[in-house]
Amino acid sequence: MKFTAFERTLQGTGASRRLRVANKVPGIVYGAGTPTMIELDHNALFFALKKEAFHSSILEMELGSKTEKVLLRDFQMHAWKPIVLHVDFQRVDETTRLRKKVPLHFVGEETSPAVKTDKCLVAHVATELEIECLASQLPEFVTIDLSNLTKNQSLHASDLKLPEGIKAVKHGTLNPVIVSVTTPKAEEEVAPATVVVAPEKGKGAKPRKEEKQQKGRGG
């Protein structure tokens, strides 16, 4: 993806405020040399941030007469307004080794034994994964094949088959769950309702034996 940025010389809170009034976003590009202060068109950046690829792939930044390869590292939004306040980029080249969170795309879930045969419920516990790789190998997303999922199975980070040269970043001994499979609870059997039929009009219950005897004595 390509985007355009412009160098800026003025810094500070007042300068940043004036940029925002002019529908511009202050930013910085760091790495591989001296940091460069930049400014970007707000609306163009705002809509670019809505695209998944803008967050997880190498970007081409047109800055003046040159084009640099950069990676989005951070951005700040207004607390309640749809306004981008600041953005950070990192310069990269093909030999840069980096860590980045990338989205997970799941496929094959509907045809897995867990879903197709056992009617299980599949939960995507994680929707992104932090990976480590060379900048030239950074994927826009990682595809996870769920076609072999089985009943009551859990898929952990260590179970994922990642492309060559890419590995999941481990944090201590943690091995987070990526996908879990659960069996739906069986529907409770509902006991049939007892229907009480009222006696037909004029047909009361038969009198008991004692009642018959008392009526006989009285007569």
C-alpha positions as CSV (number, residue, x, y, z in Angstrom):
1,M,0.0,0.0,0.0
2,K,1.2,3.5,-0.8
3,F,0.5,6.8,1.1
4,T,1.8,10.3,0.9
5,A,3.5,12.2,3.8
6,F,5.2,15.6,4.0
7,E,8.1,16.8,6.1
8,R,7.3,19.3,8.9
9,T,9.6,21.6,10.7
10,L,7.4,23.0,13.5
11,Q,7.0,21.0,16.6
12,G,5.3,21.3,19.9
13,T,1.7,21.3,21.2
14,G,0.8,24.5,19.5
15,A,2.1,23.4,16.1
16,S,0.3,20.1,16.4
17,R,-2.9,21.8,17.3
18,R,-2.6,24.1,14.2
19,L,-2.0,21.1,12.0
20,R,-5.2,19.4,13.2
21,V,-7.2,22.5,12.6
22,A,-5.9,22.4,9.0
23,N,-7.1,18.7,8.8
24,K,-3.6,17.4,9.1
25,V,-2.1,14.7,11.4
26,P,1.4,15.0,12.9
27,G,3.6,12.0,12.9
28,I,7.1,10.6,13.1
29,V,9.2,8.1,11.1
30,Y,12.0,6.5,13.1
31,G,14.6,3.8,12.6
32,A,17.7,3.5,10.3
33,G,18.9,7.0,10.9
34,T,17.6,10.3,12.2
35,P,13.8,10.4,13.0
36,T,11.8,12.5,10.5
37,M,8.8,14.6,11.6
38,I,6.0,14.3,9.1
39,E,2.4,15.4,8.5
40,L,-0.4,13.6,6.7
41,D,-3.8,14.4,5.3
42,H,-6.3,13.4,8.0
43,N,-9.0,12.0,5.9
44,A,-6.7,9.9,3.8
45,L,-5.1,8.5,6.9
46,F,-8.4,7.9,8.7
47,F,-9.7,5.7,5.9
48,A,-6.4,3.9,5.4
49,L,-6.5,2.9,9.1
50,K,-9.8,1.1,8.4
51,K,-7.9,-1.3,6.1
52,E,-6.4,-4.5,7.6
53,A,-3.4,-4.4,5.3
54,F,-2.4,-0.9,6.5
55,H,-1.8,-2.3,10.0
56,S,0.1,-5.5,9.1
57,S,2.1,-5.1,5.9
58,I,5.1,-3.1,4.6
59,L,3.9,0.3,3.4
60,E,5.4,2.6,0.7
61,M,5.6,6.1,2.0
62,E,6.1,8.9,-0.6
63,L,8.0,11.6,1.2
64,G,9.2,14.4,-1.0
65,S,11.1,13.0,-4.0
66,K,11.8,9.6,-2.5
67,T,9.8,6.5,-1.4
68,E,10.6,4.7,1.9
69,K,9.4,1.4,3.2
70,V,7.8,1.8,6.6
71,L,5.7,-0.1,9.0
72,L,2.8,1.3,11.1
73,R,3.8,1.1,14.7
74,D,1.3,3.2,16.6
75,F,-1.4,5.8,16.3
76,Q,-3.6,7.8,18.8
77,M,-7.2,8.6,18.4
78,H,-9.3,11.2,20.1
79,A,-11.2,9.9,23.2
80,W,-14.6,10.2,21.6
81,K,-14.3,11.9,18.3
82,P,-13.3,10.2,15.0
83,I,-10.1,12.1,14.8
84,V,-6.5,10.7,14.5
85,L,-4.2,12.7,16.8
86,H,-0.8,11.2,16.0
87,V,0.9,8.4,14.1
88,D,4.2,6.6,14.3
89,F,6.0,4.7,11.5
90,Q,9.2,2.6,11.5
91,R,11.6,2.5,8.6
92,V,12.4,-1.1,7.4
93,D,14.3,-2.9,4.7
94,E,14.3,-6.5,3.6
95,T,16.9,-7.4,6.2
96,T,15.1,-5.9,9.2
97,R,14.0,-8.5,11.6
98,L,10.8,-7.4,13.4
99,R,8.0,-8.4,15.6
100,K,4.4,-7.6,14.6
101,K,0.9,-8.7,15.4
102,V,-0.9,-9.9,12.3
103,P,-4.6,-10.9,11.8
104,L,-5.7,-14.5,11.8
105,H,-8.0,-15.7,9.1
106,F,-9.8,-19.0,9.8
107,V,-10.9,-21.4,7.0
108,G,-12.3,-24.9,6.8
109,E,-14.4,-24.7,10.0
110,E,-17.7,-25.7,8.4
111,T,-16.2,-28.9,6.9
112,S,-14.4,-30.1,10.0
113,P,-15.5,-33.3,11.8
114,A,-16.2,-31.1,14.9
115,V,-18.8,-29.0,13.1
116,K,-20.1,-31.2,10.3
117,T,-20.4,-34.5,12.2
118,D,-20.6,-33.6,15.9
119,K,-22.4,-30.3,15.6
120,C,-19.9,-28.7,18.0
121,L,-19.4,-25.0,18.6
122,V,-16.1,-23.4,17.5
123,A,-14.8,-20.3,19.3
124,H,-12.1,-18.1,17.9
125,V,-10.4,-17.2,21.1
126,A,-7.7,-15.1,19.4
127,T,-8.0,-13.0,16.2
128,E,-4.4,-11.9,15.9
129,L,-1.0,-13.4,16.6
130,E,2.4,-11.8,17.3
131,I,5.0,-13.1,15.0
132,E,8.7,-12.6,14.3
133,C,10.2,-12.6,10.8
134,L,12.2,-10.6,8.3
135,A,10.4,-7.5,6.9
136,S,10.4,-9.2,3.4
137,Q,8.5,-12.1,4.9
138,L,5.8,-10.2,6.8
139,P,2.4,-11.5,5.8
140,E,-0.7,-9.3,5.6
141,F,-2.4,-12.1,7.6
142,V,-2.0,-15.7,8.6
143,T,-4.4,-18.3,7.4
144,I,-5.4,-21.1,9.9
145,D,-6.9,-24.3,8.5
146,L,-9.5,-25.7,10.8
147,S,-10.7,-28.5,8.6
148,N,-9.3,-31.2,10.9
149,L,-10.8,-29.9,14.1
150,T,-12.4,-32.6,16.2
151,K,-14.8,-32.8,19.2
152,N,-13.5,-31.1,22.4
153,Q,-10.2,-30.1,20.8
154,S,-8.3,-26.9,21.6
155,L,-5.8,-25.3,19.2
156,H,-2.8,-23.6,20.9
157,A,-0.3,-21.2,19.4
158,S,2.3,-24.0,19.3
159,D,0.0,-26.1,17.1
160,L,-0.2,-23.5,14.3
161,K,1.6,-24.3,11.0
162,L,3.1,-21.0,10.0
163,P,4.8,-20.1,6.7
164,E,8.5,-20.8,6.4
165,G,10.7,-18.1,8.2
166,I,7.8,-17.0,10.4
167,K,7.5,-18.0,14.1
168,A,5.1,-17.1,16.9
169,V,6.5,-14.9,19.6
170,K,6.6,-16.7,22.9
171,H,6.1,-14.9,26.2
172,G,7.6,-17.1,28.9
173,T,5.9,-20.4,29.1
174,L,2.6,-19.2,27.9
175,N,0.9,-21.2,25.1
176,P,-2.3,-19.3,24.5
177,V,-5.4,-21.0,23.1
178,I,-6.3,-19.8,19.6
179,V,-9.4,-21.9,18.9
180,S,-11.6,-24.0,21.2
181,V,-14.2,-26.6,20.4
182,T,-17.1,-27.3,22.7
183,T,-20.0,-29.8,22.6
184,P,-23.4,-28.1,22.8
185,K,-25.5,-29.1,25.8
186,A,-28.2,-31.6,25.0
187,E,-31.7,-30.2,25.0
188,E,-33.5,-31.0,28.2
189,E,-36.4,-33.3,27.7
190,V,-39.7,-31.6,28.5
191,A,-42.2,-33.7,30.4
192,P,-45.6,-33.8,28.6
193,A,-48.1,-31.5,30.4
194,T,-50.9,-33.2,32.3
195,V,-54.3,-32.2,30.8
196,V,-57.1,-31.9,33.3
197,V,-60.5,-32.4,31.6
198,A,-63.4,-30.8,33.4
199,P,-66.5,-33.0,33.8
200,E,-69.3,-32.3,31.3
201,K,-72.1,-30.0,32.5
202,G,-74.8,-32.0,34.2
203,K,-72.5,-35.0,34.7
204,G,-71.0,-34.7,38.2
205,A,-68.9,-37.3,39.9
206,K,-70.6,-40.4,41.1
207,P,-71.7,-40.3,44.8
208,R,-69.7,-42.3,47.3
209,K,-71.1,-45.4,49.0
210,E,-71.7,-43.6,52.4
211,E,-73.6,-40.8,50.6
212,K,-76.0,-43.4,49.0
213,Q,-76.6,-45.1,52.4
214,Q,-77.5,-41.7,54.1
215,K,-79.9,-40.8,51.3
216,G,-81.5,-44.2,51.7
217,R,-82.1,-43.7,55.4
218,G,-83.5,-40.2,54.9
219,G,-86.0,-41.5,52.3
